Amino acid sequence: MSPLKNFVYTLTAGFFFNIFFMLSIIIVYEKWNNQSLSYFYALTPIIGMLGILMVIILLTLYALSIDLMDRGCLAWHRDSVGRLLQALICLLCLLLTSLHLKSYIEDYEASPSEIVQENSMMNCFIPLLVFSGLAGIKLLCFRVRNSFMQLAITLSIVSLAFAFESHFDNEEFNAPLFIVGIPASCVLLAVSFQQLLEIYLEKEECM
């Protein structure tokens, strides 16, 4: 594939990936300014995006299994299946968290005092905490590239869950909402640095 085609495909994929986040931001903006929508609707585009990504991964696994039966098990097949399964588990945990969070916010907007007393927001983040635990086990038991960045992502996800819980619980002190943005920003920065390191290491290996 030529560099120009690769650039166009990457740009198009990035646009379609980010359009879901833009829709969520528009919904939050409409709720904040015009009170025309509800906050829980903002998670609908993200849930749709996660569902589409899971379908793509399942179709890729199906195509890979057909190729594996034709050619036999190669190192490339093994690595690809492992990475796809890891991505599938990650997306599944994110999808379950988004669904629980959407339901919690919907109930919270209907009756805030009742939902806070009966349910804890931490229950919404149990799938993400499970994913963080699996990631921690992977870091402890296997050799992993960029382990420091992956450890930072794992700790940031756990911090994000506790920050959300502290903001919405019924304790006397509630963490400000901007505190929630700190671990979320750390996750995005760590993922970006990890991708940058992977590109840099791939260039070194090719030289």
Secondary structure, DSSP 8 states (H G I E B T S, - for coil): --HHHHHHHHHHHHHHHHHHHHHHHHHHHHHHHH--S-GGGGHHHHHHHHHHHHHHHHHHHHHHHHHHHHH---HHHHHHHHHHHHHHHHHHHHHHHHHHHHHHHHHHHH-HHHHHHH--GGGGGHHHHHHHHHHHHHHHHS--TTHHHHHHHHHHHHHHHHHHHHHHS-SS----HHHHHHHHHHHHHHHHHHHHHHHHHHHHHH-
